[in-house]
Amino acid sequence: MTQTADLAGQIRQRLAAGQLSSHQKLGIARGMIPLPPDQLATLLLDLYKDSDEEVKSAALETLGEMPGSILEAVVAAAETSGGVLDGFARLFVVLERADLVRKVVGNRNAPEHTWQFLAAHAPRAVLDEMADNQDRLFRNPMLIDLMIRNSAASPALRRRLDQLKLELSQWGDSTPGTSTPAKAPPELPAMAPRPAAGRPAAPGIDVALPDDLPDLEDDLSEPAPVETRTQTLPGADGAAAAPESISLDDVPRDLEQDEDGGAPALDLEDIEDENRPLAFRIRTMTVAERIALALKGGREERAILIRDKVKQVAFTVLKNARMTDTEAETLAKMRSLDVDILREMARHREWLKRYLFVFNLVQNPKTPADVSLPLLNRLYERDLKNIQRNKDVPEVIRNAARRAAQLRAKRKDPGE
């Protein structure tokens, strides 16, 4: 474990110093590095902030394929720093992973500005849990105002918070930035406790480490067996869909503390401005505005709009002239896409010339059988075998892949 920790530290230092090539960063972002998954997760968070869009997308995709138990272990660990918790909190909110956000809230290392962000943006289940931590609300009453203004707060929670705010004003100074009230306010009835389901710690990986980082200078764009393109994460079930692409820079991060060292000062209006996460801003748009954005928007907008419930919006994303082949390859494996979107993607001739696009489309269990079956003939024999072993793929596709592999074997050795 010490060796892998040293390797992770070396990678982080070289990444910060700009000493990693784009091939090396892309390889790490795809999980092709012998690290325990908990250490890999924090590296992927760093790479997700990279200026290279391909590296950023690959890091997000690998994070999305990690089992929730591993990410929970990372954000619940007592040694996880406040900076890492803050980065994961913002990412999980936009990805709507309330279960993981609750783990961040439960970690005592979560900084005050992270709590302020969550108070303004977290989903209802997380707000309810935050309201149970009355000690923290007493120390920073601004959190109460932010939670009341959060559109996800239930009427019952707002009433409870209003009552708490009233009692705070009666017992002491409740202005934001004060520390503890003059007197301890009476305890409010606690909300129903929520199960803190225990999760196993992130498993380690026993590996023989290289003296230096791998070059990874081979052409990563060439077709390769599935098992060599990305490292299989321990415990991964492959069921996680590629999440929305968002930018951690889209949300306010650095908040100055008051001169008296109290809670960071934050104008409530700051939460409502253009710095709100992209996914939240898109939700407020009309259908016509989303269609216009789908046609001309960038990669992050397309990653969100391709999953829009209004099919016309999602279909328009496929007409966006800025859509890249690499992006199409990623979309082809997303299990969260509508069946009709996958069918429409399969009609794109240029994308069908990309081997990885074809393979991802076939192994996606959401792809209709009448689309997948004709594409089996385009796959390499080794990938046909991988399809046979993939229990997520419909049985009719697995059987067809088996027959196709047997037929090719007979053609190679007609004497059998």
C-alpha positions as CSV (number, residue, x, y, z in Angstrom):
1,M,0.0,0.0,0.0
2,T,3.0,2.3,0.8
3,Q,4.3,1.7,-2.8
4,T,1.0,2.6,-4.4
5,A,0.6,5.7,-2.1
6,D,4.1,6.8,-3.3
7,L,3.1,6.2,-6.9
8,A,-0.1,8.3,-6.5
9,G,1.9,11.0,-4.9
10,Q,4.4,11.0,-7.7
11,I,1.6,11.2,-10.3
12,R,-0.1,14.1,-8.4
13,Q,3.2,16.0,-8.2
14,R,4.0,15.5,-11.9
15,L,0.4,16.5,-12.8
16,A,0.6,19.7,-10.8
17,A,4.0,20.5,-12.4
18,G,2.7,19.9,-15.9
19,Q,5.1,17.1,-16.5
20,L,2.7,14.5,-17.8
21,S,2.1,14.1,-21.5
22,S,-1.4,14.0,-22.9
23,H,-1.0,10.2,-23.5
24,Q,-0.1,9.6,-19.9
25,K,-2.9,11.7,-18.5
26,L,-5.4,10.0,-20.8
27,G,-4.1,6.6,-19.7
28,I,-4.5,7.5,-16.1
29,A,-8.0,9.0,-16.8
30,R,-9.0,5.6,-18.3
31,G,-7.9,3.7,-15.2
32,M,-4.8,2.2,-16.9
33,I,-2.6,2.6,-13.8
34,P,-2.0,0.1,-11.0
35,L,-3.6,2.0,-8.1
36,P,-6.2,1.0,-5.5
37,P,-9.5,2.5,-6.5
38,D,-9.7,4.9,-3.6
39,Q,-6.5,6.6,-4.7
40,L,-7.5,6.4,-8.3
41,A,-10.8,8.2,-7.5
42,T,-9.0,11.3,-6.1
43,L,-6.6,11.3,-9.1
44,L,-9.6,11.2,-11.4
45,L,-11.1,14.2,-9.6
46,D,-7.9,16.1,-10.3
47,L,-7.9,15.0,-14.0
48,Y,-11.6,16.0,-14.3
49,K,-10.4,19.6,-13.9
50,D,-7.8,19.2,-16.7
51,S,-8.1,21.6,-19.7
52,D,-7.9,18.8,-22.2
53,E,-11.5,17.9,-23.0
54,E,-10.6,14.3,-23.9
55,V,-8.8,13.7,-20.6
56,K,-11.7,15.4,-18.7
57,S,-14.3,13.2,-20.4
58,A,-12.3,10.0,-19.8
59,A,-11.9,10.8,-16.1
60,L,-15.6,11.5,-15.7
61,E,-16.5,8.3,-17.5
62,T,-14.1,6.2,-15.3
63,L,-15.5,7.8,-12.2
64,G,-19.0,7.0,-13.4
65,E,-18.1,3.3,-13.8
66,M,-16.8,3.1,-10.2
67,P,-19.1,1.3,-7.8
68,G,-20.8,3.5,-5.3
69,S,-19.3,1.6,-2.4
70,I,-15.8,2.8,-3.4
71,L,-16.8,6.4,-3.8
72,E,-18.6,6.2,-0.5
73,A,-15.5,4.9,1.2
74,V,-13.4,7.8,-0.2
75,V,-15.8,10.6,1.0
76,A,-16.6,8.9,4.3
77,A,-12.9,8.3,5.3
78,A,-11.7,10.4,8.2
79,E,-8.4,11.2,6.4
80,T,-10.1,12.6,3.3
81,S,-9.2,16.3,3.1
82,G,-11.7,19.1,2.9
83,G,-10.6,20.1,-0.6
84,V,-11.3,16.6,-1.9
85,L,-14.7,16.5,-0.1
86,D,-15.6,19.9,-1.6
87,G,-14.8,18.7,-5.1
88,F,-16.7,15.5,-4.8
89,A,-19.7,17.3,-3.2
90,R,-20.1,19.7,-6.1
91,L,-19.8,16.9,-8.6
92,F,-22.2,14.6,-6.8
93,V,-24.9,17.3,-6.6
94,V,-24.9,17.9,-10.3
95,L,-24.9,14.2,-11.0
96,E,-27.9,13.9,-8.6
97,R,-26.1,11.3,-6.4
98,A,-27.9,12.1,-3.1
99,D,-26.5,8.9,-1.5
100,L,-22.9,10.1,-2.0
101,V,-23.7,13.7,-1.0
102,R,-25.0,12.4,2.3
103,K,-21.7,10.7,2.9
104,V,-19.9,14.1,2.4
105,V,-22.3,15.7,4.9
106,G,-21.5,13.0,7.4
107,N,-17.8,13.7,7.2
108,R,-16.5,16.1,9.8
109,N,-13.8,17.3,7.5
110,A,-16.3,18.9,5.1
111,P,-15.5,22.6,5.1
112,E,-17.9,25.4,5.8
113,H,-18.1,26.7,2.3
114,T,-19.0,23.1,1.2
115,W,-21.9,23.1,3.6
116,Q,-23.0,26.5,2.3
117,F,-23.0,25.2,-1.3
118,L,-25.0,22.1,-0.3
119,A,-27.5,24.2,1.7
120,A,-28.3,26.1,-1.5
121,H,-28.1,23.2,-4.0
122,A,-28.5,19.8,-2.3
123,P,-31.6,17.6,-3.0
124,R,-34.3,17.1,-0.4
125,A,-33.0,14.0,1.2
126,V,-29.6,15.7,1.9
127,L,-31.3,18.8,3.3
128,D,-33.3,16.7,5.8
129,E,-30.0,15.2,7.0
130,M,-28.3,18.5,7.2
131,A,-31.2,19.9,9.3
132,D,-30.5,17.1,11.9
133,N,-27.0,18.6,12.5
134,Q,-28.3,21.4,14.7
135,D,-24.8,22.1,16.2
136,R,-23.6,23.1,12.8
137,L,-26.7,25.2,12.1
138,F,-26.2,27.0,15.4
139,R,-22.6,27.8,14.6
140,N,-23.5,29.2,11.2
141,P,-27.1,30.4,11.0
142,M,-26.6,31.5,7.4
143,L,-27.1,27.8,6.5
144,I,-30.7,28.0,7.6
145,D,-31.4,30.9,5.2
146,L,-29.7,29.0,2.3
147,M,-31.7,25.9,3.0
148,I,-35.0,27.7,3.2
149,R,-34.3,29.3,-0.2
150,N,-33.4,25.9,-1.7
151,S,-36.2,25.0,-4.1
152,A,-35.8,21.3,-3.1
153,A,-36.7,22.0,0.6
154,S,-40.1,20.5,1.6
155,P,-42.7,22.7,3.2
156,A,-42.3,20.7,6.4
157,L,-38.6,21.4,6.4
158,R,-39.1,25.1,5.8
159,R,-41.5,25.3,8.7
160,R,-39.0,23.5,10.9
161,L,-36.2,25.8,9.8
162,D,-38.3,28.9,10.3
163,Q,-39.0,27.8,13.8
164,L,-35.3,27.2,14.5
165,K,-34.5,30.6,13.1
166,L,-37.1,32.3,15.3
167,E,-35.7,30.5,18.4
168,L,-32.2,31.4,17.5
169,S,-33.1,35.1,17.3
170,Q,-34.7,34.8,20.7
171,W,-31.7,33.1,22.3
172,G,-28.9,35.1,20.8
173,D,-27.5,37.0,17.8
174,S,-28.6,35.1,14.7
175,T,-26.8,37.2,12.1
176,P,-24.7,35.3,9.7
177,G,-21.1,35.0,10.7
178,T,-21.6,34.8,14.5
179,S,-20.3,31.8,16.3
180,T,-22.5,30.3,18.9
181,P,-25.6,31.9,20.4
182,A,-25.4,33.7,23.7
183,K,-27.4,30.8,25.3
184,A,-27.9,27.3,24.2
185,P,-31.3,27.2,22.4
186,P,-33.7,24.4,23.3
187,E,-33.4,21.3,21.2
188,L,-36.0,20.9,18.5
189,P,-37.6,17.5,17.8
190,A,-35.1,15.5,15.9
191,M,-36.1,14.3,12.4
192,A,-36.4,10.6,11.9
193,P,-32.9,9.0,11.8
194,R,-31.7,7.7,8.5
195,P,-29.9,4.5,8.1
196,A,-26.2,4.9,7.7
197,A,-25.8,1.8,5.8
198,G,-22.2,0.6,6.3
199,R,-20.2,0.1,3.2
200,P,-17.0,-2.0,2.8
201,A,-13.8,0.0,2.6
202,A,-12.3,0.5,-0.8
203,P,-10.3,-2.7,-1.6
204,G,-6.6,-2.5,-2.4
205,I,-4.8,-4.0,-5.3
206,D,-1.6,-5.9,-4.9
207,V,0.5,-4.9,-7.9
208,A,4.1,-4.8,-8.9
209,L,4.8,-1.1,-9.5
210,P,7.1,0.2,-12.2
211,D,10.1,2.4,-11.3
212,D,8.6,5.2,-13.4
213,L,5.2,6.0,-14.9
214,P,4.3,4.1,-18.0
215,D,4.9,5.9,-21.3
216,L,1.5,5.0,-22.7
217,E,2.7,6.4,-26.1
218,D,1.0,3.7,-28.1
219,D,-2.0,4.8,-30.1
220,L,-4.9,4.7,-27.7
221,S,-7.3,5.3,-30.6
222,E,-6.6,1.9,-32.2
223,P,-9.2,-0.9,-31.6
224,A,-8.1,-3.1,-28.7
225,P,-9.7,-5.9,-26.6
226,V,-12.1,-4.5,-24.1
227,E,-10.1,-5.7,-21.1
228,T,-7.0,-3.8,-22.2
229,R,-8.7,-0.4,-23.0
230,T,-9.7,0.3,-19.4
231,Q,-8.9,-1.2,-16.1
232,T,-11.7,-3.1,-14.5
233,L,-12.4,-1.7,-11.2
234,P,-12.9,-4.1,-8.3
235,G,-16.5,-4.6,-7.6
236,A,-17.7,-2.7,-10.7
237,D,-20.8,-4.1,-12.1
238,G,-20.7,-2.1,-15.3
239,A,-24.2,-0.8,-14.7
240,A,-23.4,2.8,-14.2
241,A,-24.2,5.1,-17.1
242,A,-21.8,7.8,-18.2
243,P,-22.8,10.8,-16.1
244,E,-23.4,14.3,-17.3
245,S,-20.4,16.3,-18.1
246,I,-20.2,19.3,-15.9
247,S,-17.5,21.8,-14.8
248,L,-16.5,22.2,-11.2
249,D,-15.7,25.8,-12.2
250,D,-19.3,26.5,-12.8
251,V,-20.0,26.8,-9.1
252,P,-18.6,29.3,-6.5
253,R,-15.6,27.7,-4.7
254,D,-13.5,30.3,-2.8
255,L,-15.3,32.2,0.0
256,E,-13.5,34.6,2.2
257,Q,-13.9,34.4,6.0
258,D,-15.2,37.3,8.1
259,E,-12.5,39.4,9.9
260,D,-13.6,37.9,13.2
261,G,-12.9,34.4,11.9
262,G,-16.5,33.3,11.8
263,A,-18.4,31.6,9.0
264,P,-17.6,32.8,5.5
265,A,-19.7,35.7,4.4
266,L,-21.9,34.9,1.4
267,D,-24.6,37.1,-0.2
268,L,-27.6,34.9,-0.7
269,E,-28.0,36.4,-4.2
270,D,-24.7,34.9,-5.2
271,I,-26.3,31.5,-5.3
272,E,-28.8,32.7,-7.9
273,D,-26.4,34.2,-10.5
274,E,-24.8,32.8,-13.6
275,N,-22.3,30.8,-11.5
276,R,-24.9,28.2,-10.7
277,P,-24.1,24.7,-12.0
278,L,-24.9,24.2,-15.7
279,A,-27.4,21.5,-15.0
280,F,-29.5,23.7,-12.8
281,R,-29.5,26.5,-15.3
282,I,-30.7,24.2,-18.1
283,R,-33.6,23.0,-15.9
284,T,-35.0,26.5,-15.9
285,M,-35.0,26.9,-19.7
286,T,-38.0,26.4,-21.9
287,V,-38.2,23.6,-24.5
288,A,-37.4,26.1,-27.3
289,E,-34.4,27.4,-25.4
290,R,-33.1,23.9,-24.8
291,I,-33.5,22.9,-28.5
292,A,-31.5,26.0,-29.5
293,L,-28.8,25.1,-27.0
294,A,-28.8,21.5,-28.1
295,L,-28.1,22.6,-31.7
296,K,-25.2,25.0,-30.9
297,G,-24.1,24.2,-27.3
298,G,-20.7,22.8,-26.3
299,R,-19.8,19.4,-25.0
300,E,-21.0,19.9,-21.5
301,E,-24.4,21.2,-22.7
302,R,-24.8,18.3,-25.1
303,A,-23.9,15.7,-22.4
304,I,-26.9,17.0,-20.3
305,L,-29.4,17.6,-23.1
306,I,-28.9,14.2,-24.8
307,R,-30.8,12.8,-21.8
308,D,-33.6,15.4,-21.9
309,K,-37.0,13.9,-21.4
310,V,-38.3,15.8,-24.4
311,K,-37.1,13.7,-27.3
312,Q,-37.0,16.6,-29.7
313,V,-34.3,18.2,-27.5
314,A,-32.3,15.0,-27.4
315,F,-32.6,14.3,-31.1
316,T,-31.4,17.9,-31.8
317,V,-28.1,17.2,-30.0
318,L,-27.3,14.6,-32.6
319,K,-27.5,17.4,-35.3
320,N,-25.0,19.6,-33.4
321,A,-22.1,20.2,-35.8
322,R,-19.6,20.3,-32.9
323,M,-20.3,16.7,-32.0
324,T,-17.1,14.7,-32.2
325,D,-16.5,11.1,-33.0
326,T,-15.0,10.5,-29.6
327,E,-18.1,12.0,-28.0
328,A,-20.3,9.7,-30.1
329,E,-18.3,6.7,-28.9
330,T,-18.9,7.7,-25.3
331,L,-22.6,8.3,-25.9
332,A,-23.0,4.9,-27.5
333,K,-22.3,3.1,-24.2
334,M,-24.6,5.2,-22.1
335,R,-27.4,3.1,-20.7
336,S,-29.3,6.2,-19.6
337,L,-30.1,7.1,-23.2
338,D,-33.5,6.6,-24.7
339,V,-33.8,3.6,-27.1
340,D,-34.8,5.9,-30.0
341,I,-31.7,8.0,-29.5
342,L,-29.5,4.9,-29.8
343,R,-31.4,3.8,-32.9
344,E,-30.9,7.2,-34.5
345,M,-27.2,7.2,-33.6
346,A,-26.8,3.8,-35.4
347,R,-28.0,5.5,-38.6
348,H,-25.0,7.8,-38.7
349,R,-22.7,6.5,-41.4
350,E,-19.6,8.3,-40.2
351,W,-19.9,7.0,-36.7
352,L,-20.4,3.5,-37.9
353,K,-16.9,3.7,-39.4
354,R,-15.5,4.0,-35.9
355,Y,-14.8,0.5,-34.4
356,L,-15.2,1.6,-30.8
357,F,-18.6,3.3,-31.6
358,V,-19.9,0.0,-33.1
359,F,-18.6,-2.1,-30.1
360,N,-20.0,0.3,-27.5
361,L,-23.4,0.2,-29.3
362,V,-23.5,-3.6,-29.4
363,Q,-22.5,-4.0,-25.7
364,N,-25.1,-1.4,-24.6
365,P,-28.0,-3.4,-23.2
366,K,-30.4,-0.6,-24.2
367,T,-29.5,-0.9,-27.9
368,P,-32.4,-2.6,-29.7
369,A,-31.6,-6.1,-30.9
370,D,-32.4,-5.3,-34.6
371,V,-29.7,-2.6,-34.4
372,S,-27.1,-4.7,-32.6
373,L,-27.4,-8.0,-34.6
374,P,-26.2,-6.7,-38.0
375,L,-23.2,-5.0,-36.3
376,L,-21.8,-8.2,-34.8
377,N,-20.2,-9.0,-38.2
378,R,-18.0,-5.9,-37.8
379,L,-16.5,-6.9,-34.4
380,Y,-13.1,-8.6,-33.9
381,E,-13.3,-12.2,-32.7
382,R,-11.9,-11.4,-29.3
383,D,-14.6,-8.8,-28.8
384,L,-17.3,-11.3,-29.9
385,K,-16.0,-13.5,-27.0
386,N,-16.3,-10.6,-24.6
387,I,-19.9,-10.1,-25.8
388,Q,-20.6,-13.7,-25.0
389,R,-19.4,-13.3,-21.4
390,N,-21.2,-10.0,-20.8
391,K,-24.3,-10.9,-18.8
392,D,-25.7,-7.4,-19.2
393,V,-26.1,-7.9,-23.0
394,P,-29.4,-9.5,-24.0
395,E,-29.3,-13.3,-24.5
396,V,-30.2,-13.1,-28.1
397,I,-27.2,-10.9,-28.8
398,R,-24.9,-13.2,-26.8
399,N,-26.1,-16.3,-28.7
400,A,-25.6,-14.5,-32.0
401,A,-22.1,-13.5,-31.0
402,R,-21.3,-17.1,-30.1
403,R,-22.6,-18.3,-33.5
404,A,-20.6,-15.6,-35.3
405,A,-17.4,-16.6,-33.4
406,Q,-17.9,-20.3,-34.2
407,L,-18.5,-19.5,-37.9
408,R,-15.3,-17.5,-38.1
409,A,-13.4,-20.3,-36.4
410,K,-14.7,-22.8,-39.1
411,R,-13.7,-20.5,-41.9
412,K,-10.1,-20.3,-40.4
413,D,-9.9,-24.1,-40.3
414,P,-12.2,-25.6,-42.9
415,G,-10.9,-29.1,-42.1
416,E,-12.7,-29.2,-38.7
